[in-house]
Every structure is written in C-alpha cells, then in structure tokens.
C-alpha cells in the first residue's frame, strides 16, 4: 500500500495532459492572430480597390470634360459645344442637361446624380475585367463651374471607403457689350475627400 501512495506511474499522463493544454492554448492564440491578420488584409485590399476605382472614375471624368468649349454664336440659339477630339460624350450629355435646367431658370446648383461603371483588370493586365460601380453627383453653379462628387457608396453623403471631388472651373469670355460669348473648361482639380 505504501508503494502505491508514493508511486509515480501515473505522473506521465498528467505531464502529457498539461503539455497538451499548453499546446492547445498556444495554437488557439496563433489561429486567432492569423484570423485577425487575414481580415485586416481583406479590409485593406477592399479599401485600396475602392480608392483605385474612384480615382480611375475621377480621371475618366476629367478626360471627358477637359478641354471643352461652349460658344454662343448668337443669342437666339442655344450655345454649341466644341471639343478638340471626337469620342467623349459625357460632356455633350452633361451640357445638354445643364442647358435645359439653365433655361428653365431654376435655382443653382443644378445637381445630376449618376452611376458610373468602371472596368478594371488585375495588375497582370490580363483580359479578365471586373465591372465596379462608382457613384457620382454632378453639380453646376450659375457660372457653369462643375463639381463632381465621387463615392464608392450609392448615397454620396454617407461615409464611404473612399471619396473624391473633381472641380472644373469655367473660364468665361465676354464681348464688348458684356454678354457671355464663350465658356471654356481647361483645368481640373481632383481632391481626396474624407467627407464630401
């Protein structure tokens, strides 16, 4: 009986259980850290994708608007739009809408919500394209200055992963009588906005 009390034959199982418990705790900590890190990588990638998409949309809008000129040949007819290159239709459509609103004498700014679809490919340049949505709100003031708010969220005023603002100022030309003859959009400014 005395040998059974002081025996160490079952001690190895206790040591094994303690060792197993320590390994399980360490494994759990490692898995939790890996899971948190993986989530951070996914979130970072989504934010980067939103930034690249909105920036691409902003540059596309600038390429479509600048340089454009609108000329009033006579005061009886609507002004005619002149573009140095054929192809971009955004400014032509935008100008048609702006002029209709302007003629109706409604109060500025004239706001036109728009959904843009941007095609992007991965960095390898493969032919696989993904269509991403960027939401834009065009505003035009009484002096024909254009402001475009871009967001990765449908509600422009809602916080989003990424937002930008494109501002294009109209450069007016007046005749001797002080009547507007020409409006040119030559330069654009793209700014990152945390809340637009």
C-alpha positions in Angstrom: 0.0 0.0 0.0 2.8 2.4 0.8 4.3 1.9 -2.6 1.1 2.9 -4.3 0.9 6.2 -2.5 4.5 7.2 -3.4 4.5 5.6 -6.9 4.9 7.8 -10.0 3.5 5.5 -12.6 0.5 7.9 -13.5 2.7 11.1 -13.5 3.5 10.8 -17.2 -0.2 11.1 -18.1 -0.6 14.3 -16.0 2.5 15.8 -17.6 1.1 14.9 -21.1 -2.2 16.5 -20.3 -0.5 19.7 -19.1 1.7 19.7 -22.2 -1.4 19.2 -24.4 -3.2 22.0 -22.7 -0.2 24.4 -23.2 -0.1 23.4 -26.9 -3.8 24.0 -27.3 -3.6 27.5 -25.8 -0.7 28.4 -28.0 -2.4 27.0 -31.1 -5.6 29.0 -30.2 -3.6 32.2 -29.9 -1.8 31.6 -33.2 -5.1 30.8 -35.0 -6.8 33.9 -33.6 -3.9 36.2 -34.6 -3.8 34.7 -38.1 -7.6 35.2 -38.5 -7.4 38.8 -37.4 -4.4 39.4 -39.8 -6.3 37.8 -42.7 -9.3 40.0 -42.0 -7.1 43.1 -41.9 -5.6 42.1 -45.3 -9.0 41.7 -46.9 -10.2 45.1 -45.5 -7.1 46.8 -46.7 -7.5 45.3 -50.2 -11.1 46.4 -50.4 -10.2 49.9 -49.3 -7.4 50.0 -51.9 -9.7 48.7 -54.6 -12.3 51.5 -53.7 -9.5 54.1 -53.9 -8.2 52.9 -57.3 -11.8 52.7 -58.7 -12.9 56.1 -57.5 -9.5 57.7 -58.7 -9.9 56.0 -62.1 -13.5 57.3 -62.4 -12.3 60.8 -61.4 -9.6 60.8 -64.1 -12.1 59.5 -66.7 -14.4 62.4 -65.9 -11.6 64.9 -66.2 -10.6 63.3 -69.6 -14.3 63.6 -70.8 -14.7 67.3 -69.6 -11.3 68.9 -70.2 -10.8 70.6 -72.6 -14.2 71.6 -73.8 -15.6 74.9 -75.0 -19.1 76.2 -75.4 -19.7 79.0 -77.8 -22.7 81.3 -78.1 -22.8 82.1 -81.9 -26.0 84.1 -81.5 -28.3 84.8 -78.5 -31.3 83.3 -80.2 -30.0 79.7 -80.3 -28.5 77.5 -77.6 -24.7 77.5 -77.4 -22.7 75.0 -79.4 -20.3 72.7 -77.7 -16.8 72.3 -79.2 -14.5 69.5 -78.3 -10.9 69.1 -79.6 -11.3 65.3 -80.0 -14.2 63.2 -81.1 -15.4 60.4 -78.8 -16.1 61.7 -75.3 -19.9 62.0 -74.9 -20.1 62.7 -71.2 -19.7 66.5 -71.6 -22.1 66.6 -74.5 -24.8 64.9 -72.5 -23.9 66.9 -69.4 -24.1 70.2 -71.3 -27.5 69.3 -72.8 -28.9 68.6 -69.4 -27.2 71.7 -67.9 -28.6 74.0 -70.6 -32.1 72.6 -70.2 -32.0 73.3 -66.5 -30.4 76.7 -67.0 -33.1 77.8 -69.5 -35.8 76.7 -67.1 -34.4 79.4 -64.7 -34.3 77.0 -61.8 -32.1 77.9 -58.8 -28.5 76.7 -58.9 -26.7 74.4 -58.2 -28.0 72.0 -60.7 -27.5 68.5 -59.4 -27.4 65.5 -61.6 -26.9 62.1 -59.8 -25.1 59.5 -62.0 -23.9 55.9 -61.7 -20.6 55.2 -63.4 -19.4 51.7 -64.3 -15.7 51.3 -64.4 -14.0 48.3 -66.0 -10.8 47.3 -64.2 -8.3 44.5 -64.7 -5.9 42.9 -62.3 -2.3 44.2 -62.1 -1.1 41.5 -64.5 -3.0 43.2 -67.3 -4.9 40.0 -68.1 -8.0 40.3 -70.3 -10.3 39.4 -67.3 -12.2 42.6 -66.4 -14.4 43.3 -63.5 -17.1 46.0 -63.5 -17.2 48.2 -60.5 -19.6 50.9 -59.6 -18.8 54.4 -58.7 -21.5 56.9 -57.7 -21.2 60.5 -58.9 -23.1 63.6 -58.3 -22.6 66.4 -60.8 -23.3 70.0 -59.6 -23.1 73.1 -61.8 -23.4 76.6 -60.4 -24.7 79.7 -62.1 -21.2 80.4 -63.5 -21.0 76.9 -65.1 -18.4 75.7 -62.7 -18.7 71.9 -62.5 -18.2 70.0 -59.2 -18.4 66.2 -59.3 -18.6 64.3 -56.0 -17.5 60.6 -56.4 -18.0 57.9 -53.9 -17.9 54.1 -53.6 -21.3 54.3 -51.8 -24.7 55.0 -53.5 -25.5 57.7 -51.0 -22.9 60.4 -51.7 -23.4 61.9 -48.2 -22.9 58.5 -46.4 -19.4 57.7 -45.1 -17.7 55.5 -47.7 -14.4 53.7 -48.1 -13.2 56.4 -50.5 -14.4 59.7 -51.9 -13.0 62.2 -54.3 -14.1 65.6 -55.7 -13.4 66.8 -59.2 -13.7 70.6 -59.6 -13.6 72.2 -63.1 -13.8 76.0 -63.3 -15.5 77.7 -66.3 -13.3 80.4 -67.9 -15.7 82.9 -69.4 -15.1 85.2 -72.4 -17.4 88.3 -72.7 -18.0 90.5 -75.8 -17.9 94.3 -75.7 -21.5 94.5 -74.6 -20.7 92.4 -71.6 -22.6 89.3 -72.9 -21.1 85.9 -72.4 -19.7 84.6 -75.7 -17.7 81.5 -74.7 -17.1 79.2 -71.7 -14.0 77.0 -71.5 -13.2 74.2 -69.2 -9.4 73.8 -69.4 -8.1 72.7 -66.0 -9.5 70.3 -63.4 -8.6 69.7 -59.8 -9.0 66.3 -58.2 -9.0 66.2 -54.4 -9.4 63.4 -51.9 -12.2 64.0 -49.5 -12.9 62.2 -46.3 -16.4 63.7 -46.2 -17.9 65.4 -49.3 
